[in-house]
Amino acid sequence: MRYLAIVVWAVLISFVVSYVLSSMGNTEFSLPGTFALAAIFSIAAILLGDVILKEEKSE
């Protein structure tokens, strides 16, 4: 469930970022580029949460 939330938020954030950047650059909105950015955001968030910021369990 945690990964599903990460993917949903990554898609929403990438849509906003792509829309704003395409509007500022006066270019066409690219849906495949948006999903590629969402994949990058998802992978980065999962790696950050599970690998880099992993807490050590105390006994």
TILODO-554592 format. One record per atom (N, C-alpha, C): x, y, z. Coordinates in Angstrom, 3 decimals. Example, Ala and Ser with C-alpha at 12.3 -4.5 7.8 and 13.67 -1.06 7.14 Angstrom:
2
rec xx = 13.190	yy = -5.690	zz = 7.800
rec xx = 12.300	yy = -4.500	zz = 7.800
rec xx = 13.200	yy = -3.300	zz = 7.800
rec xx = 12.850	yy = -2.250	zz = 7.080
rec xx = 13.670	yy = -1.060	zz = 7.140
rec xx = 12.900	yy = 0.030	zz = 7.870
//
This chain:
59
rec xx = 0.823	yy = -1.193	zz = 0.000
rec xx = 0.000	yy = 0.000	zz = 0.000
rec xx = 0.866	yy = 1.256	zz = 0.000
rec xx = 2.001	yy = 1.170	zz = 0.673
rec xx = 2.906	yy = 2.311	zz = 0.732
rec xx = 3.456	yy = 2.642	zz = -0.655
rec xx = 3.768	yy = 1.600	zz = -1.426
rec xx = 4.311	yy = 1.816	zz = -2.764
rec xx = 3.260	yy = 2.383	zz = -3.709
rec xx = 2.022	yy = 1.989	zz = -3.522
rec xx = 0.948	yy = 2.531	zz = -4.346
rec xx = 0.788	yy = 4.034	zz = -4.098
rec xx = 0.880	yy = 4.437	zz = -2.854
rec xx = 0.788	yy = 5.863	zz = -2.524
rec xx = 1.966	yy = 6.633	zz = -3.121
rec xx = 3.140	yy = 6.039	zz = -3.097
rec xx = 4.312	yy = 6.690	zz = -3.689
rec xx = 4.108	yy = 6.888	zz = -5.179
rec xx = 3.604	yy = 5.876	zz = -5.860
rec xx = 3.402	yy = 5.965	zz = -7.305
rec xx = 2.327	yy = 6.996	zz = -7.642
rec xx = 1.250	yy = 7.016	zz = -6.879
rec xx = 0.180	yy = 7.988	zz = -7.146
rec xx = 0.694	yy = 9.411	zz = -6.969
rec xx = 1.407	yy = 9.672	zz = -5.891
rec xx = 1.938	yy = 11.015	zz = -5.667
rec xx = 2.990	yy = 11.375	zz = -6.709
rec xx = 3.803	yy = 10.413	zz = -7.112
rec xx = 4.816	yy = 10.688	zz = -8.138
rec xx = 4.162	yy = 11.059	zz = -9.462
rec xx = 3.079	yy = 10.372	zz = -9.812
rec xx = 2.368	yy = 10.700	zz = -11.051
rec xx = 1.752	yy = 12.090	zz = -10.960
rec xx = 1.124	yy = 12.408	zz = -9.845
rec xx = 0.512	yy = 13.728	zz = -9.695
rec xx = 1.552	yy = 14.847	zz = -9.747
rec xx = 2.651	yy = 14.655	zz = -9.046
rec xx = 3.693	yy = 15.682	zz = -9.030
rec xx = 4.342	yy = 15.828	zz = -10.398
rec xx = 4.559	yy = 14.718	zz = -11.091
rec xx = 5.177	yy = 14.804	zz = -12.415
rec xx = 4.249	yy = 15.464	zz = -13.426
rec xx = 2.924	yy = 15.240	zz = -13.300
rec xx = 1.991	yy = 15.941	zz = -14.177
rec xx = 2.076	yy = 17.446	zz = -13.961
rec xx = 2.137	yy = 17.872	zz = -12.723
rec xx = 2.219	yy = 19.308	zz = -12.430
rec xx = 3.527	yy = 19.897	zz = -12.947
rec xx = 4.633	yy = 19.206	zz = -12.685
rec xx = 5.939	yy = 19.693	zz = -13.129
rec xx = 5.997	yy = 19.756	zz = -14.652
rec xx = 5.526	yy = 18.722	zz = -15.322
rec xx = 5.548	yy = 18.710	zz = -16.785
rec xx = 4.661	yy = 19.797	zz = -17.374
rec xx = 3.495	yy = 19.988	zz = -16.785
rec xx = 2.593	yy = 21.023	zz = -17.288
rec xx = 3.204	yy = 22.413	zz = -17.133
rec xx = 3.752	yy = 22.681	zz = -15.969
rec xx = 4.330	yy = 24.011	zz = -15.728
rec xx = 5.534	yy = 24.249	zz = -16.630
rec xx = 6.414	yy = 23.261	zz = -16.758
rec xx = 7.598	yy = 23.450	zz = -17.592
rec xx = 7.248	yy = 23.565	zz = -19.071
rec xx = 6.270	yy = 22.791	zz = -19.519
rec xx = 5.877	yy = 22.909	zz = -20.924
rec xx = 5.194	yy = 24.249	zz = -21.191
rec xx = 4.453	yy = 24.767	zz = -20.240
rec xx = 3.827	yy = 26.072	zz = -20.404
rec xx = 4.866	yy = 27.191	zz = -20.399
rec xx = 5.842	yy = 27.070	zz = -19.528
rec xx = 6.885	yy = 28.093	zz = -19.468
rec xx = 7.764	yy = 28.071	zz = -20.711
rec xx = 8.005	yy = 26.879	zz = -21.258
rec xx = 8.840	yy = 26.765	zz = -22.447
rec xx = 8.075	yy = 26.900	zz = -23.742
rec xx = 6.758	yy = 27.092	zz = -23.658
rec xx = 5.892	yy = 27.223	zz = -24.826
rec xx = 6.058	yy = 26.023	zz = -25.765
rec xx = 6.067	yy = 24.824	zz = -25.168
rec xx = 6.174	yy = 23.590	zz = -25.933
rec xx = 4.938	yy = 22.731	zz = -25.686
rec xx = 4.867	yy = 21.626	zz = -26.420
rec xx = 3.726	yy = 20.717	zz = -26.304
rec xx = 3.877	yy = 19.833	zz = -25.066
rec xx = 2.756	yy = 19.573	zz = -24.402
rec xx = 2.744	yy = 18.696	zz = -23.229
rec xx = 2.984	yy = 17.261	zz = -23.686
rec xx = 3.942	yy = 16.575	zz = -23.070
rec xx = 4.321	yy = 15.232	zz = -23.470
rec xx = 3.904	yy = 14.227	zz = -22.405
rec xx = 2.928	yy = 13.394	zz = -22.735
rec xx = 2.445	yy = 12.394	zz = -21.785
rec xx = 3.478	yy = 11.294	zz = -21.510
rec xx = 4.169	yy = 10.755	zz = -22.530
rec xx = 5.210	yy = 9.745	zz = -22.224
rec xx = 6.348	yy = 10.305	zz = -21.370
rec xx = 6.705	yy = 11.550	zz = -21.606
rec xx = 7.731	yy = 12.185	zz = -20.782
rec xx = 7.276	yy = 12.354	zz = -19.347
rec xx = 5.994	yy = 12.603	zz = -19.175
rec xx = 5.426	yy = 12.749	zz = -17.842
rec xx = 5.491	yy = 11.433	zz = -17.077
rec xx = 5.144	yy = 10.329	zz = -17.755
rec xx = 5.207	yy = 9.027	zz = -17.090
rec xx = 6.652	yy = 8.597	zz = -16.827
rec xx = 7.582	yy = 8.996	zz = -17.693
rec xx = 8.995	yy = 8.710	zz = -17.443
rec xx = 9.477	yy = 9.466	zz = -16.204
rec xx = 9.060	yy = 10.708	zz = -16.080
rec xx = 9.411	yy = 11.494	zz = -14.898
rec xx = 8.787	yy = 10.896	zz = -13.646
rec xx = 7.564	yy = 10.388	zz = -13.749
rec xx = 6.900	yy = 9.743	zz = -12.615
rec xx = 7.651	yy = 8.485	zz = -12.202
rec xx = 8.144	yy = 7.728	zz = -13.170
rec xx = 8.932	yy = 6.535	zz = -12.850
rec xx = 10.218	yy = 6.907	zz = -12.135
rec xx = 10.859	yy = 7.962	zz = -12.571
rec xx = 12.090	yy = 8.420	zz = -11.915
rec xx = 11.792	yy = 8.875	zz = -10.490
rec xx = 10.715	yy = 9.648	zz = -10.305
rec xx = 10.331	yy = 10.089	zz = -8.966
rec xx = 10.009	yy = 8.899	zz = -8.055
rec xx = 9.298	yy = 7.910	zz = -8.590
rec xx = 8.923	yy = 6.734	zz = -7.796
rec xx = 10.149	yy = 5.952	zz = -7.356
rec xx = 11.032	yy = 5.688	zz = -8.296
rec xx = 12.242	yy = 4.922	zz = -7.976
rec xx = 13.090	yy = 5.675	zz = -6.958
rec xx = 13.225	yy = 6.972	zz = -7.142
rec xx = 14.020	yy = 7.769	zz = -6.209
rec xx = 13.406	yy = 7.762	zz = -4.806
rec xx = 12.090	yy = 7.879	zz = -4.708
rec xx = 11.434	yy = 7.890	zz = -3.400
rec xx = 11.530	yy = 6.532	zz = -2.711
rec xx = 11.376	yy = 5.458	zz = -3.479
rec xx = 11.474	yy = 4.121	zz = -2.897
rec xx = 12.894	yy = 3.842	zz = -2.430
rec xx = 13.881	yy = 4.189	zz = -3.250
rec xx = 15.273	yy = 3.989	zz = -2.837
rec xx = 15.629	yy = 4.847	zz = -1.637
rec xx = 15.161	yy = 6.065	zz = -1.623
rec xx = 15.443	yy = 6.947	zz = -0.499
rec xx = 14.828	yy = 6.419	zz = 0.786
rec xx = 13.600	yy = 5.932	zz = 0.710
rec xx = 12.912	yy = 5.465	zz = 1.912
rec xx = 13.369	yy = 4.115	zz = 2.403
rec xx = 13.686	yy = 3.192	zz = 1.492
rec xx = 14.012	yy = 1.827	zz = 1.906
rec xx = 15.499	yy = 1.551	zz = 2.046
rec xx = 16.319	yy = 2.265	zz = 1.316
rec xx = 17.751	yy = 1.959	zz = 1.319
rec xx = 18.552	yy = 3.023	zz = 2.069
rec xx = 18.399	yy = 4.255	zz = 1.693
rec xx = 19.253	yy = 5.305	zz = 2.227
rec xx = 18.870	yy = 5.723	zz = 3.633
rec xx = 17.588	yy = 5.888	zz = 3.893
rec xx = 17.132	yy = 6.364	zz = 5.201
rec xx = 16.618	yy = 5.249	zz = 6.092
rec xx = 17.044	yy = 4.039	zz = 5.848
rec xx = 16.565	yy = 2.895	zz = 6.630
rec xx = 17.052	yy = 3.021	zz = 8.069
rec xx = 16.116	yy = 2.882	zz = 8.989
rec xx = 16.461	yy = 2.978	zz = 10.406
rec xx = 16.985	yy = 1.640	zz = 10.910
rec xx = 17.949	yy = 1.729	zz = 11.779
rec xx = 18.457	yy = 0.503	zz = 12.402
rec xx = 17.521	yy = 0.108	zz = 13.534
rec xx = 17.212	yy = -1.170	zz = 13.610
rec xx = 16.308	yy = -1.647	zz = 14.665
rec xx = 17.121	yy = -1.908	zz = 15.918
rec xx = 16.664	yy = -1.341	zz = 17.019
rec xx = 17.344	yy = -1.569	zz = 18.284
rec xx = 16.700	yy = -2.762	zz = 18.997
rec xx = 17.505	yy = -3.492	zz = 19.708
rec xx = 16.995	yy = -4.677	zz = 20.391
rec xx = 16.722	yy = -4.409	zz = 21.837
//
